């Protein structure tokens, strides 16, 4: 592939350490499960790209490459770029691209500070990859500079933890078994950093974007029931501590979690409603 992955600079921040550690390895190893669970959002982004036109697409926080590859299937070679700070996830993306016979570019870099070519893209997209910037106004200003005048931004971000109980229940259910987990801070880099619509709109306005549209979207998602233990033990804040537990204790916590998630189980699936924002803007 063109433009092989670069090394991240030394002194990476907490997010780079997180996504190059256990969290990134979990996504790389379980990408098939996670991509299937989030497939409805992939479909919507592919449709948005088709509707907008333009050939040059940037996928921010591309992870293991599902969205990047889905878009690349309908674009000339080299026209689609995925960027992420996670080396293990991008390594998985490279493998998947080769297996599919596709040739997107993958960059191991921080979209907040990467030196993109000015106006180098027609469209910037992201599936839950833009809530982790340390300086979001600077990051979106950098993406604005990388987008041609009249080009578009389209991304999905989670709404609040309260509205996404499937994503936040595990840490609450396990609280009596474990030391206190660090509390989620409003607007801090993380899964629910963009829960506040006005906060997101302000970031985009301050970074140069116009014609901002932020619409709530509730999407039905699911994963096979036999994959639920893997999801609960490897992802989210709880996933960062489960590996450190003694095996018997880990099984005890997991059994309690599975009981707590009983309301989400429908037959052989765990089903939930993903409460998100669909965000569109123009450069």
N, C-alpha and C positions, 0 to 999 in steps of 0.2 A: 504494500500500500504506500501511497505517497505520504510524505511528511510523517516519518516514524515518531513514536512517542518520545517526548523530551523528559529529562529528569526534572522533578520539582526542585526548587532551590532549598538549600538547607534552612533549618529554623522554621519549618512549616508550622502553621497555626493549629489550633485544636481540631478544626474540621478536617484538615489534611491528615492529621494523625489518626483521627477516628476512621476516616474512609480508606486509609491505607492499613488499618489494623483489622480488628475482629469484624467490624461492621461491613467493611469492604469485602472481606473474605466471605462473609455470609451471603452477601448479594451475588458474588461471583459464583459461589458453589450452588446456590439455590435460585439462579436466574430464571430457569424454566418455570418454577413455581410462582415466583414473584411477577414475571411477565404475563403469565396466564391470569393471575389475579387482577392485574391492572390493565388487561388487554382493552377494555372499553375506552380507556383514555388514549391508547395508541391509535385506535381506529379514528377517534375524533381528531387527533393531530394530523394524521395522514389526510383526512378529508379537508382539514383547514388548509394544508399546504396545496392540495389540488385546487381548492377554490381560489386561493390567492394568486396563483401563477408565480412565475419567477423560478429560476433554476437553482440559485445558490442558497442553501439552507444550512443554518447553524442550530444544532441540538445541544442545549446547555444542560450540564449535569446528565450527560447521556448514559452514564453507568455502563451496563453490560451491552448496550447498543441496540436494544429491540426497536426503539423508535427510529433511531438513525438508519438502521437497515431497512425498516419498512418504508421509509421515505426514499432511500437510495434505490429501491427496486424500480422506481418510476422516474429516475433522474439519470443523466449521463454520468459516466465514471468521474469521480473526483469532485462532483458538485455539492456533495453533502458532507458536512463536517460535524463530528461529535467532540465535545470537550468535557473533561472531567478531571478532578484532582485525585481520583482513586486508581492507582496502578493495577491492583488485582482485578478491578472491574473492567478496566480498559483492555487488559490482557485477555479476559474472557470475550470482550467485544471483538477483538482482532480474530480470535479463533472462530467465532460465529460468522464473521464476515467472510473469511476464507472458505468456510464450509458452504456458504451460500453463493460463492462466486461473485461477491460484490466488492466494490472498491471505494468506500468512503474514506475520508481522512479522519484520523483520531489523534487528538492532542491531549497529552497529559499536562495540564496547566490550569491555572485559576482564571476563570472568565472575568473576575473582578479586575485583574491587572494585566492580562495577556495583551500583547501588542498585536492586535488584529489589524489587517489592512483596512484603511478607512473606506467605508461604503462597500465592503467586500461581500455582503450578504443581502439577499432580497427578503429573507424571512428568518426570524429567530423563533425557535420553539423550545418548549421544555415540559416534560412530564414530571412534576414534583422535584425539580432540580434547582430551583432558584431561591429557596427559602433559607439557604445556608450561608449567604454572604455575610462577612463581617461588617462591611460597609456597603449596604445595598444601594444607596444613591450613587456611589462611585461605580459600583458594578453595572447598574443599568445605564449609567452614562457611557460606560465603556462599550456596552452592547449597542447603544444608540449610535455611537460613532462608527461602529462596525456595520451598521445597516444603511443601505442607500436611502436617500430622501424618498419618502413615499413607501418605503418598505414597512413590513409589519412584524409585530411581536405577538405571539400567542402562547400562553402557558396555563397549566393547571397548578393550583396550590390548595392545600387543605384549609378548610375553615377551622373552627375551634375544636379543641379536645372534647368539649362537652357534646358537640354534634357528631363526633367520631368516636363513639364509645368502643368500637371494635379495636381502634388503634391505641386507646389509652387505658382500657380496663385492666390489662395484665399487670401494670405497675401498681395499680390500686389493689387488685386482688391479692398480690403477693406481699403487700406491705407488712402484714403481720408476721411473715416468715423471714424477712430480710432487713438489714440495716436500711435506714431511710435513703431513698434515692434523691439525687439533687432535684429540687423542684424545677419545673419548666417555667422560664421567665418570659413574660409577654414581649414579643418583638425580638427576643434574642435569637441568634441563628439556630434553626432547628425545624422540626416537622411543622409546627403550628405558628411559625413566625409571621405568617401572612394571614392570620385569622381575622384581623380587623380590616375591613374593606377600605375605610378612610386612610388607614396607615399605608396600604398598598398604593392607593391612588396618589397619595402625597409623594411616595418614593418615585413613582413614574413621572409625575409632573416635574419634580425637582431635578430629575435626570434627563429631561428634554423630550420625553414622549408626549404625544398628543392623541386626540380622539380616543381617550381611554374608556374602555367598557369593561366593567367587572360584574359578572353575572353569576348568581348562585347556581350550582348544578349538583343534583343528587343522582348518583350512579350506582346501580346494583352490581356488586362484585361478589366473588366467592372463590373458595379453594377446596380441594378434596378434603374430606374429614380426616383421612389418614395423614395429611400434611400439616394439620393444625398444630400438633406437638412441636414440629420443627419450627413453624412460624413463631410460636409463643416462646420458645427457648433460645432463638437466635436473633430476633429482630427487636428493634425499639430499645429504650433504656434498659429494660430487663435483660435483653440479650447480652448486654455488656457485663453482667454480673453472674449469669447462670453458669457459664463455663468454669467459674472459680469456686463453685459449690462442690462439696463432697457428694459423690454419686447418689447416695441414699437420700440426702437432703434435696438434691436436685429433683429426684423423682417425686418426692413428697410435694414440693412446690408445684411441679408440673401437674400432678394429679389434682391439686386444688384449683389450678388455673383451668383445667379442662372442665371441671364442674362449674366454675364461674361462667364459662363461655357457653353453657348449655342453651341459653336463649337464642344463640346464633346458629344452632345446628338444625339443618333441615335435611332429613334423610342422610345421604352420604356426603353432604357438603356443609361447610360453614359459610353462611351467607350474611352479608352486611351491606348497608348503604354508605357509600363514600360521599361525604358532604364536602364539596369543593367550591372554589371559585374558578370560573373560566375567564381569563383575562386577555383582552385584546387591546392593542395600541398601535399607533403609527409613528414612524420616525419623521 
